[in-house]
Amino acid sequence: MAISKKEIPTKLKIVNMMRPIIKSEKLKVKTPKKHTAHGSNITPLPEIKSPSIKEIEVDPIEEPYSYVRILFDEVTSEYIYEVIEPPITDDEKKILENIKSKLIEVLELKDFENDEERKEYLMEKTEEIIEEMNTPVDSVVLDRLKYYVYRDFLGYGLVQVPMHDSEVEDISCDGVNIPIYIYHRMYGSIRSNLKFQKEDELDNYVIWIVQKSGRHISISNPMVDASLPDGSRLQATLGKHVTKRGSSFTIRRFKPNPFTPIDLIRFKTMSREMMAYIWLAVENGMSIIVCGGTASGKTTTLNAILLFIPPNMKIASIEDTRELNLPHENWIPSLTREGLGEPNPVTGKRPGEIDMFDLLKAALRQRPQYIMVGEVRGPEAYTVFQAMATGKTCYTTFHADDVKSMVHRFENAPINLPRALITALDIVILQAQVKVGTAMTRRVKSITEIVGLDPETNEIITNNAYTWNPADDTFNYSGHSYIYEKISAIKGWSQRRMELEVKRRERILEYMEKLGVRYYRDVARIVAAYYKKPEEVLKRVEEVLSS
């Protein structure tokens, strides 16, 4: 029996009450996956041979062709990510290889309106080749062959299934004859049954997937960072020159529907009150840096809080690989570009190269109200802080474990930022991957306000507005916030009025939680509705929460 991962409320009455706010698009609610009975001849469910291995759940990926089965090995006490695809015999594999070889010869370069047309063209050519081969193939085998042709030409080859599994965050191949590891949202880092068994097979795959990203990898340039067609981030190495176990690649999955503030509250990454604080800060133009270690969820949090930006504001984002996804129309997303040829001995840049510093300078000329930089790590940090100092609202992420180490890294090479300039920053969100009970999860450990610079000691004055208590997994408010004071001064609000506004926004967040709002455009639409007609939205919120 499958173990259900999530219970998602579906209350039609409440959803109907929400429709006056969300008019232009149907509410999208993700439903839990169910155990699928494998009665299909295309992909039968293989038997579990070892008595020590237990089935946890089976999820359909591209039904009726591919499935994922999560297993638990009681001997090693580890989970296994088993990919189940259509089984084919050795003779069918030879037919498949012949089809692929001939397709390479006959496929023509054409412009297609969409992926569906591209798939239809590929399937037509596949059927023509099978007819020419005069090899009797029944309908079930034909479907299996078509699946593999589609997977290897238009899909992602061996990692097609995890690339389409919404529960997968990372896919990591460390070399030949080493199992591919999957980072699963529920089970963490687990071994899969996928592996490349030959060096040339893995080398060719790395070259192919990099080319699929529109980039080039070779012995002279054996390391590449790129974005796959679906937006996922790819880091690849070729051969044994830089990675001694052979070619490798890591894919960090891109979510077309990114996590929202409601998701972060649901995951307990931060509390509802903290999210209301962030909402007020973003609306009123406070600059924020999200700090943390690798895989702490920095970009996820950044993308979520950006949904609070008022809808008509002009936004410019700068990234080296695409990760941000916003619903705003007045948004210029820009990406860096690699150059070609030998680097310039003076600048160190290749001809045609556009780095984050170039894009940031261009963004400042575009007169945006909000600037987002995917991650600062070099000279662009100086320009980001200069922009903050001149009144621009900037958001970015940075690798640091605490505020002290963040300041230390900013002040030293290669950034070399003057300490006085750091005070242009308003808020530091410190996030980490932590252990709560037996599970690894992500928590905002603190929200720290940058108050100013002590003129006598030259130390940066900070205030921890919110902190996470690991003992009972709760969040505590310090009782005082300079950001609340700053916003009150801008708005002309009393302390009582500010407290009331925080509670209002908490209620709206609670309302979205109760409705099960998960789609990022729906969240942005409710936020925008509150900016335009706050009293009307609050009235509806109270009606729903009191029902």
C-alpha positions, 0 to 999 in steps of 0.5 A: 500500500502506498503512503500518502505524502500530503493531504491537500484540502479541497473545499469547493465552497471556499474556492468559489468564494475566492473567484471574485478576487482571482478572476482571470485564471482558474485556481490551481491546486496540486493533488497528491499522487496515488498508487497506480495499479500496473495492469498495462502491457507497456510497462508492467511493475517488476517484482521485488526480489529481496524480502528485505526490500519494501515498497513505500509508494509508486508514482506515475510520471508519464503514464502508462510508460514510466513510473517511480517506485520508492523502496526501503532496504531494511538491511542498509536502512536506506531508500532507493529511487527505482525508475520503471520504464518499458522493458525491451528485449535484446532484439528490440534494443538492436531494432531501436539502435537501427531506428536511431541511426536512420533517424539521424540521417533522415531528420530535417531541420524544421521550424515547429510551432510547438513541442507537439508538432515536433513530436508528431514529426519524430513519430511519423519518421519513426513509423516510416523507418520501421515499415522500411525495415520489414521487421514485424513489430506488434502494437505494444512493442511499437509503443515501447520503441516510440517511447525510447525514441522520444525520450532520447531525441526530445527528452532527457535520455537516461534521466528523463523520469527524474527530470519529470518527477515533481518531487525531485530537486537535484539529479547527480551523476558522479561518474561511470558505473556509479548510481545516479543520486536523486535529491527527493523532497521527502526522502532526501538524497537517495540512490537510484537504479540508473547508471552509465555503464561505459565511459564513451556513453557518459561522455557522449551524454554530457556533450549532448546535454550541454549542446541541448542547453545551447552551449559547448563543452570540450577537452579544452573547456571541460567545465560548463554551467548552463540552463536546460530548455526547461530552465533547470540549472546544469553543471557538467564536466567532461572526461577525467581532466578535472573529475577523476572518476570520469564525466559528471553532471548535476542538474538542479531542477527548475520549478515552472510553478515556484514555491510561494510565501504560502508554501514557505509558511506551510513548510515552516521555513518561516512563520506567518508573522515573519512573512507579514513582516517581509511583505511590508518590507518588500512593499516599502522598498527595503533592500534584502539579502538572503544568506545561507549555505549550499542548498539552504533554499536561498533562491527559493525564498527570494523568489517567493518574497518577490511576489510581494512587489507591487504589480506595476513596479519596474523590475530588472533581474540579473542571473547567470542561470535562470532561476527567478520566475515572476508574474509581473509584466513590467520585468526585464529578466537578463542572463549572462553570456559566455564569450568565444576565443581567447580571454583579453589579457587586460580584462580577462574576458573573452570576446562577446562575453557579458557578465553580471557586472555588465548586466547590472550597469545596463540595468541601472540605466533602465531605471528600475524600482527593484533590482534582483541579482541571482547571487553576488560573488564578485565585483558586481556586489560593489555596484549592487550596494552602490545602487542601494546607497542611491535609493534603489531597492535591491535583492540578492542571495549570498553564501554565508552562514551568519551576518558576521561572516557575510560582512567579513566576505564582503570586506575582503577580496574579491569584493572589497566592499567598504563597511560604510556601504554595507549599511545601505542594506536593510535586512539579512534573512539567514537561512539554513538546512537543519535537522528537525527531529529525524528529518532534514528541512529548511528554516530561516534562522534569523531575520536581522536588521542592519541599523547603522554603523557605530561611529566610535567602534566602526562596528555594524549595529544589528537587530535580530527582529526574529529568531528560530528556536531549535529546541521547540522549532518555533520563531520568536519576535524580539519585541522591537523592529527598526524596519517597522519604525522606518515604515511607520515614519514613511507612512505616518502611522502610529505603533498601533496602526503598524501592529494592526497592519501586520495582523491584517496581512497575517490574516490574508496569508492565513486566508490563502493557507485555508484556501490551499492557494499554491499557484504563484500567479494566484498569490500575486493576484491576491496581493495585488488586489489587497494593494488596490482594494484593501477593505474589500479584500479584508472583508472577503478574508474575514468571511472565509476565515469565520466560516 
